[in-house]
Amino acid sequence: MKEFFKQYSPFYKNYKLQFIYAFIGIILVASATAGTAYAIQPLLDDIFINKDEEMLYMMPVFVILLYTAKGFGRYIQAYYISFIGQDITRIVRDRLFSHVLNLDMDFFQKKHGGELVSRIINDINRIQQAVSNYVAEFIREVLTIVALIGLVIYHSPELAFYGLVVLPLAIWPLSKLAKRMKKLSFKSQESNADITSSLSESFNNIEIIKANSTEEIEAKKFSIHNLNFFKYNMKAVRTNELTSPLMEIIGSLAFAAVILVGGSKVISGELTTGTFSSFIAALFMLYTPIKRLSSLYNKMQDALAANDRINEMLNSKATIISGNKEFPENIEKISFNNVSLNYGDFQALKSISFEAKKGDKIALVGDSGGGKSSLINTIIRFYDISEGEIKLNDNLLNELSLKSLRENISIVTQRVYIFNDTISANVAYGYEIDEKRVIEVLKQAHAYDFVSKMEDGINTKLDEFGTNLSGGQRQRIAIARALYKKPKILILDEATSALDNESESIISQVIDDVSVDKITFIIAHRLSTIKNASKIAVFKDGEIIDMNTEENLLKSCKEYQRLYNLANI
């Protein structure tokens, strides 16, 4: 817990004024609580027993002031502490999301999207209470305890001893409960992440679920995660709620001793009825904040478990390190020299060597898993090579800044990414919107015909995943986006797979036109899209077994002949 507050204490310096207001509220609540217990003594002794008429009229005013102060104090504390907690949560969530976005692709391959969503939303929500409300409640309950202890000692130090001596007995079992709570909280949060992952996966794959009538299967999978979440939550509730009976039993021992000793003192005349009643009220009130403190301690374990999960992500570091050189103004060539790439123990690329010059269109063909996409991943540095070197002109690829590198490379994949925004915002994604440029690239991508017919044209808002477009239309929007930033390297990974033959022919012509001053890489299974390629690299098991023009490959490369025959069946 010490490490938790050490981590978040630097945030608190930005909220000094809010803390002052909240602290004033806390003092009002603690003072009013003790004052309520104290008021019992004059109520009984002065009004009921001594028949003091003046006190009779003063006491209601005193009670109203006490409860007004208590209510107003709670309001001030709740508002300003909530402000602090919400704002710290906002900052931490921004920081975590920004940090995660800058991690390597390898991180996202290993982590389920639903789990990341759960950590950024649910786990951070769990620490919100700890960094604000729990702190305020802790201070308030401690001050209330101090005030009430002061009152009971003031009334009778001897009775205070009997009433408070049993409290240390509660420390050992409460600490055991707290440790168990942290373990259960961690498991509960993991289970919650499973639920989020299951939901995310189901909604993202709803078409395939509907197409295969697997709604019941997915519902059963979700039900298992949901049941596990329920079980861990109920174990946590059972553990947390043990605090109350434990404190009640320990408190009953104290009360029994106080009643025995204090009652005898009232009978003997050493204590007045009002003083004893005030003492008993203060002691009763004292056990309430003590129970709340023990419950707060258990709740803190939930926040500590969530914080461990958050820190696990914050401690993840990117291994793809940016260089400090800018992308060359004029790119003349990109060269691969004995490049190898490993994914863990699996070797995806083996000793790849070739050179592509400005204006070249290099086609990459081969069976799935042959290494084509892996080669593309090394160019855009989604993964760093294990051996060899890649050079742009005479600069090593890893010496270039990642921002500069990726600003000059456009990639269109078979899976098209559409944002819930306007067409113009999707096309100009990451850049200032120039409507003339948007229309120009839409025309180049053979997309303006259908866009212009939409009610709002380029300002038409697209649904999530672009569900209000056809597959071919989405792909043309993606091609327009790739062209918008005027890349020096253009990568097309099955970029025309969703287009009909006529559109494919037009886009192929567009690619030929825009490739004049670029280096273009084309991954294609439909060999008709690469008939104008400068060279075709034939991949097999992570190696380029041949690289030549289509005419020469058809004469001399058996693997390409096989691929060609398959494509024309």
N, C-alpha and C positions, 0 to 999 in steps of 0.2 A: 504494500500500500504506500510505503514511503516513496518508492520509485515512481508510482503513479502520479503522486502530487508533485514530485520533483519535475516530472515531464510537463505537467500542465501549469505549474506555478508561474512560468514566464508570461503566460497569457494574462494573468490577473492584474499586472501593472497597468494595463490599458483601461481598467474599469474601477479606478480609485473612487471616483465620485459615486458610482452605483453601489460600491461596497459600503461606503459611508452611510448612504441612505438605508441600505439593507440592514446594516449593523444597528442603526437607530431603531428600526422595526423589531429586530431581534431583542434588543434591550427592553423595549416596551412590552413585548410578549412575556419575557422572563420575569420582569418586575411585576407585571400585572398578575401573573400566575402565583407568585409568592405573596403578593398583596391580598389575593383572594383567600388564601389559607390564613393569613394573619387576621383578616377581618372577622373570622369566626370568634376569636377571643373577645373583642369588645361587644360583638353581637350577643353573646351568651352572658358574659359577666356584667357589662354595663347596662344593656337594655333589658334582657330577660330576668336577670337576678337582681341587679341594683336599681332597676326601673328608672334609668337616666333618660329623661324625655329629650334633652338636648341632643344626646347621641342618637336617639331614635330618628331625628330629622337629618342628622349629618350622615348616617350610615347609607341610606339610599343614594345620596349624591356620590358618596365615596364608591359605592358598588358600580354605579353608572359610569363614573370616570374610569374605574378599573377595566370594565369590559369594553368601553370605547377605545381605551388605549391598547388593549389586547387585540381587538378586531382591526383597528387601524394599523397597528404594528405588523400583524400578519399580512395585511394587504401590501404594505410597503415592501416587506421582505419578499413576498411571493413575486411581485412585479419585477423588482430590480434583479433578484436572483435568477428569475426566468430569462430576463434580458441577457444577463451574462452567459448563462448556459446555452441559450439559443445561438448567440453570436460566436462563442467558442466552437460550438458544433459546426456552424457554417464555415468557419475558417479551417477547421480540421478536415471537414469533408472536401473543401476546395483543394486543400494541400494534398490529401490522399489521392483524389481523382487525378490531379495534375501529375503526381508522382507515378501513378499506375500507367497513365498514357505514355510516359517516357520510358517505360520498361521495354525490353526486347520482345520480339515476336515469340520467342521461345517460351517466355512467361505466359503469354496468352494461349499458347498451344497446350500448356500443362494445367492451366486453371480454367474451370468451367465458368462461362459468362454469368450464370446465375449466382455462383458463389461470390464473384466479384461484386455483383449488385448487392448481395446480402451484406457483405462486409462494409461497403460504402454507405449503405442506408441503415440497416438494422443495427450493426455493431456500433456505429457512431451514435445512433439514437440512445443506445444503452449507456454510453459514457456521459451523455448530456446531463443526466440526473446527478451523476457522481461529481462532475466538475462544478456544479452550481447548487442544486437543491440539497444534495446530501451534505455538502459543506455547510450550508446555511442551517440546515436542520441539526447538524452535529453541534455547531456553535450555540444555537438556540437551546438545545436540550442540555448542553453542558452548563450554560449560564443559568438555566432554570434549576438544574440540580444544585449548583453552587448556592443559588438564592434560597432554595428550600432547605438545604443542609444547614445554611446559616440560621434559618428560622427555627429549625428543630433544636439546634444547639443552643440558641438564644433562650428557648422555652425551658429546656432541661438537658444539660450535657449527659447526665446519666442515662436517661431514656434514649437519647440519640445514639449512645453506644450500643444499647440492646437492639435498636431499630436498624443500625447500619452494619453491625459486625458480620452479618451473614452474607453481605454483598460479594466479598472476595470468593465465596464458595461457587459463585456462578461463572467465574472467569474460565476455568478449565473446560466445562462442557460447552460453553458458548464458543470457545476457540475451535473445538472439535467440529461443531456444527458449521462454522464459517469455512473451514477447509473443505468439508463435504459440499458446501454450497458452491464453491468455486469450481470444483470438478463437474458438478451437475450443470452449472451455468455454461461451462465450455461445451459440454455435450449437447446441451439444448441449442446453443448457437450454431453448432455444426449441423444439427438436425434441421434447424431453420434454414440454413444455407442449402441443404438438400431439397427442401420444399421449393425454395426460390428457383433453384436449378431445374427442378422437374417442371415447374410452371413455364419457365423460359423456354425450355426445350420443346414442350408440347405446343406452345403458341407459335414458336418459330417454324415448327414442322407440321402445322395443322393440315396442310394440303395432303401430305403423305399419310397422315393419320386418317383423314376422311376417305382418301382413295383406297385404303386397305381395311377400312371398317375396324380399326383397332382402338376405338374410343374406350371400350371396356378394359382393354389391356393397360392403356395409359392411366385410366382412372384407378386401377388396382395398384399400379406402381406408385402413383401419387398417394394413395390411401396408406401404403406402408410407411412412407416418409412422414405423413401426417400423424399416424399412430405413434411412431417413435418420438416425434416432437411432443405429443400429448403425454407420453410416459415420462419423459425427462422433466417436463414441466410439473407434472404431479409429484414426482420425487422431490423436486426443488421446493414446491409448496409444502410438502410434508416436513421436509427438513427445516424450512424457514419458520413454519408455524409451531415447531417444537419449542421455539424460544419463549412463547407466551406461557404455556403451562409450566415450563421450567422456572420462569421468573415468578409465576403465581405461587408455586410450592415454596420456593425460597422466601418469597415475601410473606407468606402465611406464617412461617417460623418466626420471622421478625415481629409481625403484628401480635402473635400469641405472646411473645416475651414482653412486648410493650404494654399490652392490655393487662397482663399479670402484675408487672411492676408499677406501671402508671396508675392502674385502678386502685392499688393499695395506697398510693400516695394521695390520690383524691379522697379516699376514705379517711385517711389520717389527717387530711387538711393541708398537706405540704404543697399540693397543686390545686388551683381552682378548676372548676368544671370547664370554663371557657378556655383556659390555657391548655388543658389536656385535650380538649376537642380540637383546638387549633393545631396542636402538635400532631394529633392523629390525622387530621385533614392534610397537613403538610407531608406527613409520611406516606399517606395514600397517594397524594399527587406526585411524590418523589419517585415512586416505582413506575409511574407512567412514562416519564422521560427516559428512565433507565431501560425499560422494555423497548422503547423506540430506538435508543442507541444500539442495543443488541441487534434489533431488526435491521437498522441502518448498516451495521457491520456486515450482516449477511447479504444485504442488497449490494453492498460494495463489491462483493465477490463476483457478482454478475458483471459489473462494470470492469473489474480487473481482468476477467476472462475475455471480455470483448476487446479490451485494450491490448491484450497479448496477441489477438488475431490481427488487430490493426497494425501493431508494431511489426508483425511478421511480414506484412506487405510493405511497410515503410522501410524495413531493413533490406528488402530485395533491391539489388543494384543492377543497373544495366551493364551488360558486358560488351555491348557494341558501343565503343567509345568514339565520339566525334573528333575528327581532325580539325585543323585550324586554317586550312587553305580553302580558297574559294574555287568554285567550279570554273574551269577555263572558259574564257569568252568564246573562243573558237575551238570546238572539239574536232580533232582530225581523225582520231582512231581510239579504239579501246582494245586492249590486248590481254589475253589470258595466257599465263605461263605456268604450266604444270600445276594447275589449280585442282585441289582436292577439298571435299567438304564432308564432314562427319556429323551425323545426328546421333549423338551418344556413341553407341558401338556400331551403328550402321553407317557404312560409307556410301554416301549418295552420289558423289562425283569422284572420279579417279583420273588424275593427271590430264586435265583438260588444257589444251593449248590451241589457240587460234587468234586471228586478228580481224576486227571489223572496222572499216573505214567510213568516213562521212559519206552519206548517200547510199551506203549498203543496206540491203534488206536481207537479214540473216534469218532463215527459217529453221526451226528446231522441230524435228519429227522423231517419232519412236513410240513404243508401247508405253502405257501408263506405268509410272515408277521408274522410267528409264533415266531420269535426271534433268529433264527439260525445265521444269519449274524450279528445281534446285539451283540451276544456273542463273535463272532470273532473280532468285532470292539473293544471290551473291552480288549482283549488279546494283540492286537498290539497298543492299546491306541489311536485309531482314535477318540474315545470318552471315557471320564472318567465316571466311575460308579457313580450312585447317592447315593447308600447305599451299605453297606457290605464291603468285602475286597477280593482281589485276591492276592494270594501268590505264588511265585516261590521258592521252598524249604521253607525257613523261612523268605524270604524277601518280603515285600509288593511290589506289582508291581509298584506303583507310586514312590517308592524310587529308582528305577533303572533309569539310564540315558536313555533318549529316543534313542540316537544313539546306545548305547550298546544293548538295548532291540531289536530294529529293525534289527540290524546286525545279530541277532541270531534267527530271525523268518523269514521264507519264506512263501509267500502266493501266491497261484495260483487261480485266479478267473475265472468265466465263460467268462467275458469280458477280452480278451487278449490284452495286451499293447505291441505294437511293435514300436521301434524307427527307424527312417530313417538312419540306419547305418548297418554295417556288421552283419552277424549272430554271429560271435565270440563276437563282442561288445555288442550285445543284450543279449547273454547268460551270459557274464561276467559283465553285467551292474553294475557300481558302484565299480568295482574291477579291478585290473591289469589283463590283458588278459594272461592266461596261456593256450596255444593252446592244450597241452596234456590234461589238465583238461577239456577244452571245448569239445574236442572230446569224452572224457570219459563220461561226463554227457549227451551229445547228444545220445550216445549209450544207456545209461541207460533209457533215455526218448523215446527210439525207434524212434529217429529222424535222426540218422546219415546216415541211408540208403538213404533218399532222399537228404540230404545235400551234401553227397559225390558225388552225380550225377550232382550237379550244376557245372557250368563252373568254378567258383572260389571257390568252396567248402565252408569252414567256413568263407572265406573272401568275400562271395557273399553279395552285398549290398541289403538290403530289402527296398521296397518302404514304403512310409508313411502308417501307419496302417497295414503293411505287406500284401498289396494287391497282391503281386506276390507269395503268399503262399495260400494254401487251409486253411479252418477253422481248420481242424485237425492238419495240419502242424504247424500253428501258436500256437496251444495249446501245442504241444510237445516242441516247442521252449521255451514257458513259463515254462513248467515243468523242462526243462533243466536249465533254469535260476534259478529256485527255488532251485535246487540241487547243483548248482555251489558254493554257498557260505557256504555249509555244515551247514545248520541250525540245531539248537537244538530243535526247534519247527517248524513243517511243517503243513501248513493250506492249504487244497484243497477245494475250493468252486466251486462245479460242474466242477472240473478240467478235467474230461473225457467226458464232455457232447458232444463235437464235434468230438469224435473219433468213428470209427466203432467198431463192437463187438470184432473183433480180436485184434485191437490195444488197446481197453479198457482192455481186458484180460491181455495183456502184461504189460500195465502200472500199472494195479492193482497188478501184481506180483512184478513190480519194487517198488511200494509203500510198499509192504510187506517187501521187502529186505532192503530198506533204513530206514524203521521205527524202526528197532531193537534198535538203540541207540537214538531215538528221541521220543518226544510226538507228535502224529499226530492227527489233527482234520480234519474230512472229512464231508463236507456238500454234500448231494446227494439226488436227486429225483429218480434217477435210482438205485433202491435198490440192484441191482446185483453188484454194485461197493463196497458195504460195507459188503459183506457176511463174510469177515474175520476180521471184526471189533471186538476189545476186548469188547466194550460196545456200545450200541446204545441209545442215548438220544432222547426221543420223545417229541417234542415241540408242544405246543398249547397255543395260546394267551399269549405268553411271559413267559410261565412256562414249566418246565420239568415235564411232568405228569408221566413219567416212564423212567427208565434207567436200561437196562439189556442186556443180550446176545440176539441175534435174535431168538434163539430156545425158550428161556423163554418168550420173548415178544409175539411170535406167539401163545403161550399158554394162556397168561394172560392179554395182553394189547389190548383192542378193537380198540383203535386209530391206533396202529401199524398194526393190522389186516386189518383195512380199507385201510391204505396206501399201504400195501402189495398187497391187492386184486386189487387196482387201478393200481399199477405198472405192474400187470400181466394180465391185460385185453387185 
